[in-house]
Amino acid sequence: MNIKKYIEFAEELLNSLAEGKHVQGALYRDEITGRITFKAYNCKPRIRLKDRIVRYLEHGWVKESPQRIKVYESIPKEIGTARMMGVLDREVKEAKDALIEREIIDFV
């Protein structure tokens, strides 16, 4: 037994589907006509601001986003644990200095 149902939707939806886009929405039965209707959600795309580089470090970087300060370090294992700890201390001190410089420049 095969059942055929007709779904009513806007022409913009058909154009989006023809372009290969995914469309999110609600599928419901219209109270007046009794037909199954698809209504697409009117979602605005997220606008993500790029992070601003505060300073490049020897083995990473310090970046600033609207909500956070990000510090990234990537140190090779071959240098050994003792030298790694020294590099981390030096890089963290340099990152702190970069943040202090940024604060001074922003307020002057």
C-alpha positions in Angstrom: 0.0 0.0 0.0 1.5 3.3 -1.1 0.5 6.6 0.2 1.2 9.9 -1.6 1.3 13.1 0.3 1.9 16.5 -1.2 4.0 19.0 0.7 3.6 22.8 0.2 6.7 25.0 0.4 8.1 28.3 -0.8 10.0 28.7 -4.1 13.1 30.1 -2.2 13.3 26.7 -0.4 13.3 24.9 -3.7 16.1 27.2 -5.0 18.2 26.5 -1.8 17.7 22.8 -2.2 18.7 23.0 -5.9 22.0 24.7 -4.8 22.7 21.7 -2.5 22.1 23.5 0.8 20.6 22.0 3.9 17.4 23.7 5.0 16.2 23.5 8.6 12.5 24.1 9.4 9.2 22.8 10.7 6.9 20.3 9.0 3.3 20.6 10.1 -0.3 20.2 8.9 -2.0 23.5 8.0 -5.2 23.9 10.1 -7.1 25.7 7.3 -6.2 23.7 4.2 -5.3 20.4 5.9 -2.1 20.2 3.7 1.3 19.3 5.0 3.4 22.4 4.9 7.1 23.0 5.4 8.2 26.3 6.8 11.9 27.1 6.8 13.5 28.7 9.8 14.8 32.2 9.3 18.3 31.6 10.7 20.9 34.3 10.4 24.4 33.0 9.8 26.9 33.3 12.7 29.4 36.0 12.2 32.7 35.0 13.9 35.3 37.7 14.4 38.8 36.7 13.7 41.3 36.6 16.5 43.9 39.4 16.6 47.5 38.5 17.0 49.0 40.2 20.1 52.5 38.6 19.6 54.2 35.7 17.9 56.4 33.7 20.3 59.3 31.4 19.6 57.2 28.3 19.8 53.6 29.7 19.5 51.5 32.8 19.7 49.3 35.1 21.9 45.9 36.0 20.4 43.0 38.2 21.5 39.4 37.4 20.8 36.4 39.4 21.9 36.0 37.2 25.0 39.4 35.6 25.6 43.2 35.9 25.6 44.6 32.7 24.0 48.2 31.4 24.4 49.5 28.6 22.3 52.8 26.7 22.8 54.2 23.8 20.8 57.6 22.7 22.1 59.5 19.7 20.6 60.0 16.7 22.9 63.5 16.2 21.8 64.9 19.1 23.9 64.1 17.2 27.2 62.0 18.0 30.2 64.3 20.4 31.9 64.8 22.6 28.8 61.1 22.4 28.1 60.3 23.8 31.5 62.8 26.7 30.9 61.2 27.4 27.5 57.7 27.4 29.0 58.8 29.9 31.7 60.5 32.2 29.2 57.5 32.0 26.8 55.0 32.7 29.5 57.0 35.7 30.7 57.1 37.0 27.1 53.3 36.5 26.8 52.7 38.4 30.0 55.0 41.3 28.7 53.0 41.3 25.5 49.7 41.7 27.4 51.1 44.5 29.5 52.3 46.3 26.4 48.9 45.8 24.8 47.2 47.4 27.8 49.6 50.4 27.8 49.1 51.0 24.1 45.3 50.7 24.4 45.0 53.2 27.2 47.4 55.8 25.8 
